[in-house]
Amino acid sequence: MSQATQPPATPVDERGGNRQLRRGAIGVVGILFFVLSAQAPLTGIGGALPLAVALGNGAGAPAAYLVVGVVIAIFAVGFIAMSRHVTEEGAFYAYIGRGLGRRLGTGSAMLALWSYNTVQACMYGLYGFIVSFLFDTYLGFAPPWWVCALVTMAVVQVLGSLNIDLGARFLGVLVAAEMSILLAFALVTLFTGGGPEGLNPGASFTPSAFLAGAPGIALTFGIASMFGFESTAIYSAEAKDPARTVPRATYLAVATIALFFAFVSWMVVSHYGASQVVDAAGSALESGDGTVLLFAAISDALGPWAAEVGGVLLATSLLAGILAFHNASNRYVHSLGQTGIFPSVVARTTRQGAPYVASALQTVMALLLVMPFAVLGLDPVLTLFAWFSGVAVLGLVVLYFLTSISVVVFFRRTKLDTRPWQTLIAPVLAAVLIAALAVLVLTNFTLLIGGSVGTALPLIASVPLVVLVGVALASVRRTTPDADTPAAAANLAGATTH
């Protein structure tokens, strides 16, 4: 490698510890793998589609993914415009801090951490349950779900402390495997003309099909499918040419997720037939395993072996998602250590630029969130997975809204970009649309978590509470003696101009 193309050396602070992430370590494809891993396509379609069909708008559920994709694409216009001027790590933290001030920026960082940690914890619950089931099916004994989760936490801790490019390659293998089987099923169904009623795109993608039944429920699960796309900006400090890599990865991620989920879910509907898919989804949910809707279709299309492989890939899908959110959380913790909000020790990195202290902290957080459910003997799917997934979705929607407002404020104040569509019209439109989505999430929150109002209220209350904790923390830690890196200094300079 020539000197011109070699990544810059990892800086070392005066206390003898590395505190910078590895620059130029990951490109568009690598970032895309992290994003697609966070989406966990096999888990998302297998788990959410039966609910969207049975309780939402039936055969029109595939259209919900496209509608949510359009909303997120509009949001991405302002998001990307800001990414060209704010390239330090932290994403929501940096963006909202620059536009709406350091205190709210820190509050948003705490909310992002809470959202990523809760989604990571909920995935551990479902993952532990599935792995225990696989052990029982193939080896004849079923270890407790929490034992499976604990062992995997150790594996994720090791992987999270390694080079980011190695993590991207590992995730690439897992994502390629789960997307391949979904794509194979979808293509076979497409080229064989669908099921008993044919392909019938009009039953899924016309306005009347989308608006049938309860489209708000389908949209709620569609929002959940987009969870984590914003992590494209989280890796900006490690990206090759972030001003180009982040925008390309963001648009590619949004388009891939929306189109892929819509296409595969349409093929599931086509397999059963538009008039029969609601009954099929309802039967799957009544059996206690909603994934039967997808895996029965895969088995019919590809053979029984595919359903067997799909069960294993469902576990690896969750593992990929856990690692993706673990890495995303690491970057937030590292950023907060860089700017002095957290103790500087959490910003320490290995010589390869991996945030090993932040990684260890994330493992401890996962342990604290997961183990109470094990100690109390609660069902890992009906409680841990369901409750925390609802919290994570609500938290991310709030962050999308604050980011859209921040984009408008930032560009109105700095005049760095005066294009009206990118800096005013699209962000304002996104804020309005995302506010509407937030109302849908709140309206359907008890359904999303599968619990009662008494359970929903404290979970909802946790979202503003963690924001207030972040605001209070920023108010207490006004000075930032540890923000001695160029990226941190630039972040603080921009965030405190008002």
Secondary structure as GFF3:
##gff-version 3
##sequence-region A 1 498
A	DSSP	alpha_helix	28	39	.	.	.	ID=ss1
A	DSSP	alpha_helix	41	51	.	.	.	ID=ss2
A	DSSP	pi_helix	52	57	.	.	.	ID=ss3
A	DSSP	three_ten_helix	58	60	.	.	.	ID=ss4
A	DSSP	alpha_helix	61	83	.	.	.	ID=ss5
A	DSSP	alpha_helix	92	100	.	.	.	ID=ss6
A	DSSP	alpha_helix	102	139	.	.	.	ID=ss7
A	DSSP	alpha_helix	145	160	.	.	.	ID=ss8
A	DSSP	alpha_helix	164	191	.	.	.	ID=ss9
A	DSSP	alpha_helix	202	205	.	.	.	ID=ss10
A	DSSP	alpha_helix	207	210	.	.	.	ID=ss11
A	DSSP	alpha_helix	215	225	.	.	.	ID=ss12
A	DSSP	alpha_helix	231	234	.	.	.	ID=ss13
A	DSSP	three_ten_helix	236	238	.	.	.	ID=ss14
A	DSSP	alpha_helix	242	272	.	.	.	ID=ss15
A	DSSP	alpha_helix	277	286	.	.	.	ID=ss16
A	DSSP	alpha_helix	292	302	.	.	.	ID=ss17
A	DSSP	alpha_helix	304	338	.	.	.	ID=ss18
A	DSSP	three_ten_helix	344	347	.	.	.	ID=ss19
A	DSSP	alpha_helix	356	375	.	.	.	ID=ss20
A	DSSP	pi_helix	380	385	.	.	.	ID=ss21
A	DSSP	alpha_helix	386	414	.	.	.	ID=ss22
A	DSSP	alpha_helix	420	420	.	.	.	ID=ss23
A	DSSP	pi_helix	421	425	.	.	.	ID=ss24
A	DSSP	alpha_helix	426	443	.	.	.	ID=ss25
A	DSSP	alpha_helix	445	449	.	.	.	ID=ss26
A	DSSP	alpha_helix	453	476	.	.	.	ID=ss27
A	DSSP	alpha_helix	486	495	.	.	.	ID=ss28
###
